């Protein structure tokens, strides 16, 4: 039980880090890059499993 709580905390920290990184490095070009990667993942069905 303790292990799963630590893992959950770790996952939350990763999400916060990713959000902060996105905010600090935001640009229209970055949004377009993310959008194109998303479209490619959907069309090739290579998204998260």
PDB file of N, CA, C, O and CB in Angstrom:
ATOM      1  N   UNK A   1       0.814  -1.189   0.000  1.00  0.00           N
ATOM      2  CA  UNK A   1       0.000   0.000   0.000  1.00  0.00           C
ATOM      3  C   UNK A   1       0.862   1.259   0.000  1.00  0.00           C
ATOM      4  O   UNK A   1       0.581   2.212  -0.726  1.00  0.00           O
ATOM      5  CB  UNK A   1      -0.929  -0.005   1.195  1.00  0.00           C
ATOM      6  N   UNK A   2       1.897   1.255   0.807  1.00  0.00           N
ATOM      7  CA  UNK A   2       2.786   2.418   0.882  1.00  0.00           C
ATOM      8  C   UNK A   2       3.476   2.632  -0.461  1.00  0.00           C
ATOM      9  O   UNK A   2       3.648   3.767  -0.907  1.00  0.00           O
ATOM     10  CB  UNK A   2       3.838   2.237   2.007  1.00  0.00           C
ATOM     11  N   UNK A   3       3.873   1.524  -1.107  1.00  0.00           N
ATOM     12  CA  UNK A   3       4.538   1.633  -2.401  1.00  0.00           C
ATOM     13  C   UNK A   3       3.632   2.316  -3.421  1.00  0.00           C
ATOM     14  O   UNK A   3       4.095   3.175  -4.172  1.00  0.00           O
ATOM     15  CB  UNK A   3       4.956   0.246  -2.907  1.00  0.00           C
ATOM     16  N   UNK A   4       2.358   1.957  -3.463  1.00  0.00           N
ATOM     17  CA  UNK A   4       1.452   2.549  -4.438  1.00  0.00           C
ATOM     18  C   UNK A   4       1.224   4.033  -4.149  1.00  0.00           C
ATOM     19  O   UNK A   4       1.040   4.820  -5.077  1.00  0.00           O
ATOM     20  CB  UNK A   4       0.117   1.801  -4.444  1.00  0.00           C
ATOM     21  N   UNK A   5       1.233   4.422  -2.881  1.00  0.00           N
ATOM     22  CA  UNK A   5       1.078   5.835  -2.535  1.00  0.00           C
ATOM     23  C   UNK A   5       2.307   6.631  -2.970  1.00  0.00           C
ATOM     24  O   UNK A   5       2.179   7.755  -3.456  1.00  0.00           O
ATOM     25  CB  UNK A   5       0.844   5.999  -1.019  1.00  0.00           C
ATOM     26  N   UNK A   6       3.496   6.055  -2.798  1.00  0.00           N
ATOM     27  CA  UNK A   6       4.720   6.729  -3.238  1.00  0.00           C
ATOM     28  C   UNK A   6       4.742   6.832  -4.753  1.00  0.00           C
ATOM     29  O   UNK A   6       5.162   7.849  -5.307  1.00  0.00           O
ATOM     30  CB  UNK A   6       5.972   5.981  -2.734  1.00  0.00           C
ATOM     31  N   UNK A   7       4.294   5.790  -5.418  1.00  0.00           N
ATOM     32  CA  UNK A   7       4.263   5.802  -6.884  1.00  0.00           C
ATOM     33  C   UNK A   7       3.300   6.880  -7.371  1.00  0.00           C
ATOM     34  O   UNK A   7       3.601   7.593  -8.328  1.00  0.00           O
ATOM     35  CB  UNK A   7       3.849   4.413  -7.440  1.00  0.00           C
ATOM     36  N   UNK A   8       2.159   7.001  -6.728  1.00  0.00           N
ATOM     37  CA  UNK A   8       1.177   8.015  -7.107  1.00  0.00           C
ATOM     38  C   UNK A   8       1.751   9.419  -6.911  1.00  0.00           C
ATOM     39  O   UNK A   8       1.563  10.292  -7.758  1.00  0.00           O
ATOM     40  CB  UNK A   8      -0.117   7.846  -6.285  1.00  0.00           C
ATOM     41  N   UNK A   9       2.441   9.633  -5.807  1.00  0.00           N
ATOM     42  CA  UNK A   9       3.079  10.923  -5.550  1.00  0.00           C
ATOM     43  C   UNK A   9       4.119  11.221  -6.624  1.00  0.00           C
ATOM     44  O   UNK A   9       4.219  12.351  -7.102  1.00  0.00           O
ATOM     45  CB  UNK A   9       3.731  10.940  -4.153  1.00  0.00           C
ATOM     46  N   UNK A  10       4.890  10.208  -7.002  1.00  0.00           N
ATOM     47  CA  UNK A  10       5.893  10.358  -8.058  1.00  0.00           C
ATOM     48  C   UNK A  10       5.213  10.749  -9.372  1.00  0.00           C
ATOM     49  O   UNK A  10       5.691  11.638 -10.076  1.00  0.00           O
ATOM     50  CB  UNK A  10       6.704   9.046  -8.235  1.00  0.00           C
ATOM     51  N   UNK A  11       4.110  10.094  -9.702  1.00  0.00           N
ATOM     52  CA  UNK A  11       3.388  10.401 -10.938  1.00  0.00           C
ATOM     53  C   UNK A  11       2.868  11.834 -10.927  1.00  0.00           C
ATOM     54  O   UNK A  11       2.928  12.526 -11.943  1.00  0.00           O
ATOM     55  CB  UNK A  11       2.224   9.420 -11.136  1.00  0.00           C
ATOM     56  N   UNK A  12       2.363  12.277  -9.792  1.00  0.00           N
ATOM     57  CA  UNK A  12       1.877  13.653  -9.673  1.00  0.00           C
ATOM     58  C   UNK A  12       3.015  14.642  -9.870  1.00  0.00           C
ATOM     59  O   UNK A  12       2.842  15.665 -10.533  1.00  0.00           O
ATOM     60  CB  UNK A  12       1.212  13.878  -8.306  1.00  0.00           C
ATOM     61  N   UNK A  13       4.178  14.344  -9.299  1.00  0.00           N
ATOM     62  CA  UNK A  13       5.348  15.218  -9.458  1.00  0.00           C
ATOM     63  C   UNK A  13       5.760  15.314 -10.920  1.00  0.00           C
ATOM     64  O   UNK A  13       6.119  16.391 -11.396  1.00  0.00           O
ATOM     65  CB  UNK A  13       6.524  14.706  -8.613  1.00  0.00           C
ATOM     66  N   UNK A  14       5.711  14.199 -11.629  1.00  0.00           N
ATOM     67  CA  UNK A  14       6.066  14.188 -13.057  1.00  0.00           C
ATOM     68  C   UNK A  14       5.096  15.068 -13.844  1.00  0.00           C
ATOM     69  O   UNK A  14       5.522  15.844 -14.700  1.00  0.00           O
ATOM     70  CB  UNK A  14       6.055  12.737 -13.618  1.00  0.00           C
ATOM     71  N   UNK A  15       3.808  14.955 -13.564  1.00  0.00           N
ATOM     72  CA  UNK A  15       2.807  15.772 -14.256  1.00  0.00           C
ATOM     73  C   UNK A  15       3.041  17.253 -13.982  1.00  0.00           C
ATOM     74  O   UNK A  15       2.975  18.074 -14.897  1.00  0.00           O
ATOM     75  CB  UNK A  15       1.383  15.371 -13.823  1.00  0.00           C
ATOM     76  N   UNK A  16       3.310  17.592 -12.741  1.00  0.00           N
ATOM     77  CA  UNK A  16       3.577  18.994 -12.396  1.00  0.00           C
ATOM     78  C   UNK A  16       4.823  19.492 -13.120  1.00  0.00           C
ATOM     79  O   UNK A  16       4.836  20.611 -13.632  1.00  0.00           O
ATOM     80  CB  UNK A  16       3.746  19.159 -10.868  1.00  0.00           C
ATOM     81  N   UNK A  17       5.873  18.667 -13.166  1.00  0.00           N
ATOM     82  CA  UNK A  17       7.101  19.046 -13.861  1.00  0.00           C
ATOM     83  C   UNK A  17       6.836  19.262 -15.350  1.00  0.00           C
ATOM     84  O   UNK A  17       7.317  20.235 -15.931  1.00  0.00           O
ATOM     85  CB  UNK A  17       8.183  17.972 -13.664  1.00  0.00           C
ATOM     86  N   UNK A  18       6.065  18.350 -15.975  1.00  0.00           N
ATOM     87  CA  UNK A  18       5.760  18.483 -17.399  1.00  0.00           C
ATOM     88  C   UNK A  18       4.938  19.739 -17.676  1.00  0.00           C
ATOM     89  O   UNK A  18       5.191  20.445 -18.652  1.00  0.00           O
ATOM     90  CB  UNK A  18       5.011  17.246 -17.899  1.00  0.00           C
ATOM     91  N   UNK A  19       3.960  20.016 -16.825  1.00  0.00           N
ATOM     92  CA  UNK A  19       3.140  21.221 -16.990  1.00  0.00           C
ATOM     93  C   UNK A  19       3.984  22.485 -16.852  1.00  0.00           C
ATOM     94  O   UNK A  19       3.848  23.423 -17.638  1.00  0.00           O
ATOM     95  CB  UNK A  19       1.999  21.238 -15.960  1.00  0.00           C
ATOM     96  N   UNK A  20       4.849  22.499 -15.854  1.00  0.00           N
ATOM     97  CA  UNK A  20       5.716  23.655 -15.633  1.00  0.00           C
ATOM     98  C   UNK A  20       6.666  23.855 -16.812  1.00  0.00           C
ATOM     99  O   UNK A  20       6.889  24.985 -17.248  1.00  0.00           O
ATOM    100  CB  UNK A  20       6.515  23.486 -14.331  1.00  0.00           C
ATOM    101  N   UNK A  21       7.217  22.776 -17.320  1.00  0.00           N
ATOM    102  CA  UNK A  21       8.113  22.850 -18.475  1.00  0.00           C
ATOM    103  C   UNK A  21       7.374  23.400 -19.695  1.00  0.00           C
ATOM    104  O   UNK A  21       7.910  24.230 -20.428  1.00  0.00           O
ATOM    105  CB  UNK A  21       8.704  21.461 -18.789  1.00  0.00           C
ATOM    106  N   UNK A  22       6.145  22.934 -19.908  1.00  0.00           N
ATOM    107  CA  UNK A  22       5.346  23.426 -21.034  1.00  0.00           C
ATOM    108  C   UNK A  22       5.082  24.923 -20.896  1.00  0.00           C
ATOM    109  O   UNK A  22       5.235  25.674 -21.859  1.00  0.00           O
ATOM    110  CB  UNK A  22       4.013  22.659 -21.127  1.00  0.00           C
ATOM    111  N   UNK A  23       4.687  25.354 -19.702  1.00  0.00           N
ATOM    112  CA  UNK A  23       4.388  26.771 -19.468  1.00  0.00           C
ATOM    113  C   UNK A  23       5.630  27.628 -19.687  1.00  0.00           C
ATOM    114  O   UNK A  23       5.548  28.693 -20.299  1.00  0.00           O
ATOM    115  CB  UNK A  23       3.843  26.980 -18.043  1.00  0.00           C
ATOM    116  N   UNK A  24       6.775  27.173 -19.192  1.00  0.00           N
ATOM    117  CA  UNK A  24       8.007  27.948 -19.316  1.00  0.00           C
ATOM    118  C   UNK A  24       8.543  28.004 -20.739  1.00  0.00           C
ATOM    119  O   UNK A  24       9.283  28.926 -21.082  1.00  0.00           O
ATOM    120  CB  UNK A  24       9.055  27.374 -18.416  1.00  0.00           C
ATOM    121  N   UNK A  25       8.181  27.033 -21.571  1.00  0.00           N
ATOM    122  CA  UNK A  25       8.714  26.963 -22.935  1.00  0.00           C
ATOM    123  C   UNK A  25       7.642  27.120 -24.002  1.00  0.00           C
ATOM    124  O   UNK A  25       7.860  26.757 -25.158  1.00  0.00           O
ATOM    125  CB  UNK A  25       9.429  25.653 -23.138  1.00  0.00           C
ATOM    126  N   UNK A  26       6.485  27.659 -23.627  1.00  0.00           N
ATOM    127  CA  UNK A  26       5.370  27.747 -24.555  1.00  0.00           C
ATOM    128  C   UNK A  26       5.706  28.611 -25.766  1.00  0.00           C
ATOM    129  O   UNK A  26       6.363  29.647 -25.660  1.00  0.00           O
ATOM    130  CB  UNK A  26       4.150  28.298 -23.850  1.00  0.00           C
ATOM    131  N   UNK A  27       5.231  28.146 -26.917  1.00  0.00           N
ATOM    132  CA  UNK A  27       5.282  28.938 -28.142  1.00  0.00           C
ATOM    133  C   UNK A  27       4.267  28.350 -29.114  1.00  0.00           C
ATOM    134  O   UNK A  27       3.811  27.219 -28.946  1.00  0.00           O
ATOM    135  CB  UNK A  27       6.729  28.951 -28.764  1.00  0.00           C
ATOM    136  N   UNK A  28       3.923  29.121 -30.119  1.00  0.00           N
ATOM    137  CA  UNK A  28       2.999  28.620 -31.138  1.00  0.00           C
ATOM    138  C   UNK A  28       3.630  27.419 -31.844  1.00  0.00           C
ATOM    139  O   UNK A  28       2.948  26.440 -32.145  1.00  0.00           O
ATOM    140  CB  UNK A  28       2.640  29.740 -32.166  1.00  0.00           C
ATOM    141  N   UNK A  29       4.926  27.500 -32.102  1.00  0.00           N
ATOM    142  CA  UNK A  29       5.625  26.394 -32.766  1.00  0.00           C
ATOM    143  C   UNK A  29       5.543  25.114 -31.930  1.00  0.00           C
ATOM    144  O   UNK A  29       5.360  24.029 -32.482  1.00  0.00           O
ATOM    145  CB  UNK A  29       7.100  26.767 -33.022  1.00  0.00           C
ATOM    146  N   UNK A  30       5.675  25.231 -30.615  1.00  0.00           N
ATOM    147  CA  UNK A  30       5.575  24.060 -29.747  1.00  0.00           C
ATOM    148  C   UNK A  30       4.175  23.468 -29.805  1.00  0.00           C
ATOM    149  O   UNK A  30       4.021  22.247 -29.854  1.00  0.00           O
ATOM    150  CB  UNK A  30       5.936  24.427 -28.300  1.00  0.00           C
ATOM    151  N   UNK A  31       3.152  24.319 -29.801  1.00  0.00           N
ATOM    152  CA  UNK A  31       1.780  23.825 -29.889  1.00  0.00           C
ATOM    153  C   UNK A  31       1.542  23.105 -31.215  1.00  0.00           C
ATOM    154  O   UNK A  31       0.880  22.067 -31.247  1.00  0.00           O
ATOM    155  CB  UNK A  31       0.785  24.982 -29.729  1.00  0.00           C
ATOM    156  N   UNK A  32       2.069  23.641 -32.292  1.00  0.00           N
ATOM    157  CA  UNK A  32       1.914  23.000 -33.604  1.00  0.00           C
ATOM    158  C   UNK A  32       2.633  21.653 -33.621  1.00  0.00           C
ATOM    159  O   UNK A  32       2.109  20.674 -34.154  1.00  0.00           O
ATOM    160  CB  UNK A  32       2.459  23.914 -34.731  1.00  0.00           C
ATOM    161  N   UNK A  33       3.830  21.604 -33.040  1.00  0.00           N
ATOM    162  CA  UNK A  33       4.587  20.353 -32.966  1.00  0.00           C
ATOM    163  C   UNK A  33       3.802  19.287 -32.195  1.00  0.00           C
ATOM    164  O   UNK A  33       3.717  18.139 -32.630  1.00  0.00           O
ATOM    165  CB  UNK A  33       5.957  20.593 -32.300  1.00  0.00           C
ATOM    166  N   UNK A  34       3.232  19.671 -31.054  1.00  0.00           N
ATOM    167  CA  UNK A  34       2.441  18.743 -30.254  1.00  0.00           C
ATOM    168  C   UNK A  34       1.209  18.288 -31.030  1.00  0.00           C
ATOM    169  O   UNK A  34       0.867  17.106 -31.018  1.00  0.00           O
ATOM    170  CB  UNK A  34       2.028  19.393 -28.924  1.00  0.00           C
ATOM    171  N   UNK A  35       0.552  19.211 -31.693  1.00  0.00           N
ATOM    172  CA  UNK A  35      -0.632  18.882 -32.477  1.00  0.00           C
ATOM    173  C   UNK A  35      -0.301  17.892 -33.588  1.00  0.00           C
ATOM    174  O   UNK A  35      -1.032  16.923 -33.793  1.00  0.00           O
ATOM    175  CB  UNK A  35      -1.244  20.150 -33.068  1.00  0.00           C
ATOM    176  N   UNK A  36       0.792  18.126 -34.304  1.00  0.00           N
ATOM    177  CA  UNK A  36       1.183  17.215 -35.388  1.00  0.00           C
ATOM    178  C   UNK A  36       1.545  15.832 -34.864  1.00  0.00           C
ATOM    179  O   UNK A  36       1.208  14.824 -35.487  1.00  0.00           O
ATOM    180  CB  UNK A  36       2.363  17.794 -36.163  1.00  0.00           C
ATOM    181  N   UNK A  37       2.229  15.777 -33.722  1.00  0.00           N
ATOM    182  CA  UNK A  37       2.556  14.480 -33.118  1.00  0.00           C
ATOM    183  C   UNK A  37       1.285  13.741 -32.702  1.00  0.00           C
ATOM    184  O   UNK A  37       1.190  12.521 -32.828  1.00  0.00           O
ATOM    185  CB  UNK A  37       3.484  14.670 -31.899  1.00  0.00           C
ATOM    186  N   UNK A  38       0.313  14.502 -32.204  1.00  0.00           N
ATOM    187  CA  UNK A  38      -0.956  13.896 -31.779  1.00  0.00           C
ATOM    188  C   UNK A  38      -1.703  13.313 -32.975  1.00  0.00           C
ATOM    189  O   UNK A  38      -2.195  12.186 -32.915  1.00  0.00           O
ATOM    190  CB  UNK A  38      -1.839  14.937 -31.059  1.00  0.00           C
ATOM    191  N   UNK A  39      -1.786  14.072 -34.047  1.00  0.00           N
ATOM    192  CA  UNK A  39      -2.467  13.601 -35.255  1.00  0.00           C
ATOM    193  C   UNK A  39      -1.769  12.345 -35.784  1.00  0.00           C
ATOM    194  O   UNK A  39      -2.435  11.377 -36.151  1.00  0.00           O
ATOM    195  CB  UNK A  39      -2.491  14.713 -36.345  1.00  0.00           C
ATOM    196  N   UNK A  40      -0.448  12.355 -35.825  1.00  0.00           N
ATOM    197  CA  UNK A  40       0.304  11.188 -36.293  1.00  0.00           C
ATOM    198  C   UNK A  40       0.026   9.963 -35.419  1.00  0.00           C
ATOM    199  O   UNK A  40      -0.181   8.865 -35.937  1.00  0.00           O
ATOM    200  CB  UNK A  40       1.810  11.495 -36.306  1.00  0.00           C
ATOM    201  N   UNK A  41       0.022  10.146 -34.105  1.00  0.00           N
ATOM    202  CA  UNK A  41      -0.224   9.033 -33.181  1.00  0.00           C
ATOM    203  C   UNK A  41      -1.627   8.465 -33.372  1.00  0.00           C
ATOM    204  O   UNK A  41      -1.820   7.251 -33.319  1.00  0.00           O
ATOM    205  CB  UNK A  41      -0.035   9.491 -31.726  1.00  0.00           C
ATOM    206  N   UNK A  42      -2.597   9.335 -33.593  1.00  0.00           N
ATOM    207  CA  UNK A  42      -3.971   8.871 -33.788  1.00  0.00           C
ATOM    208  C   UNK A  42      -4.101   8.126 -35.113  1.00  0.00           C
ATOM    209  O   UNK A  42      -4.692   7.048 -35.165  1.00  0.00           O
ATOM    210  CB  UNK A  42      -4.955  10.058 -33.744  1.00  0.00           C
ATOM    211  N   UNK A  43      -3.555   8.693 -36.175  1.00  0.00           N
ATOM    212  CA  UNK A  43      -3.678   8.075 -37.493  1.00  0.00           C
ATOM    213  C   UNK A  43      -2.918   6.751 -37.607  1.00  0.00           C
ATOM    214  O   UNK A  43      -3.360   5.838 -38.305  1.00  0.00           O
ATOM    215  CB  UNK A  43      -3.183   9.031 -38.549  1.00  0.00           C
ATOM    216  N   UNK A  44      -1.790   6.650 -36.929  1.00  0.00           N
ATOM    217  CA  UNK A  44      -1.013   5.410 -37.003  1.00  0.00           C
ATOM    218  C   UNK A  44      -1.321   4.459 -35.840  1.00  0.00           C
ATOM    219  O   UNK A  44      -0.730   3.385 -35.729  1.00  0.00           O
ATOM    220  CB  UNK A  44       0.478   5.734 -37.021  1.00  0.00           C
ATOM    221  N   UNK A  45      -2.253   4.871 -34.980  1.00  0.00           N
ATOM    222  CA  UNK A  45      -2.661   4.076 -33.815  1.00  0.00           C
ATOM    223  C   UNK A  45      -1.465   3.677 -32.959  1.00  0.00           C
ATOM    224  O   UNK A  45      -1.397   2.558 -32.451  1.00  0.00           O
ATOM    225  CB  UNK A  45      -3.413   2.826 -34.266  1.00  0.00           C
ATOM    226  N   UNK A  46      -0.527   4.605 -32.806  1.00  0.00           N
ATOM    227  CA  UNK A  46       0.677   4.333 -32.022  1.00  0.00           C
ATOM    228  C   UNK A  46       0.694   5.113 -30.707  1.00  0.00           C
ATOM    229  O   UNK A  46       1.755   5.361 -30.135  1.00  0.00           O
ATOM    230  CB  UNK A  46       1.917   4.672 -32.838  1.00  0.00           C
ATOM    231  N   UNK A  47      -0.489   5.495 -30.238  1.00  0.00           N
ATOM    232  CA  UNK A  47      -0.585   6.252 -28.994  1.00  0.00           C
ATOM    233  C   UNK A  47      -0.316   5.383 -27.783  1.00  0.00           C
ATOM    234  O   UNK A  47       0.211   4.277 -27.902  1.00  0.00           O
ATOM    235  CB  UNK A  47      -1.950   6.888 -28.873  1.00  0.00           C
ATOM    236  N   UNK A  48      -0.679   5.887 -26.626  1.00  0.00           N
ATOM    237  CA  UNK A  48      -0.461   5.167 -25.366  1.00  0.00           C
ATOM    238  C   UNK A  48      -1.208   3.839 -25.376  1.00  0.00           C
ATOM    239  O   UNK A  48      -2.297   3.712 -25.937  1.00  0.00           O
ATOM    240  CB  UNK A  48      -0.912   6.023 -24.161  1.00  0.00           C
ATOM    241  N   UNK A  49      -0.586   2.866 -24.740  1.00  0.00           N
ATOM    242  CA  UNK A  49      -1.198   1.528 -24.719  1.00  0.00           C
ATOM    243  C   UNK A  49      -1.512   1.128 -23.321  1.00  0.00           C
ATOM    244  O   UNK A  49      -2.032   0.035 -23.093  1.00  0.00           O
ATOM    245  CB  UNK A  49      -0.289   0.490 -25.361  1.00  0.00           C
TER     246      UNK A  49
END
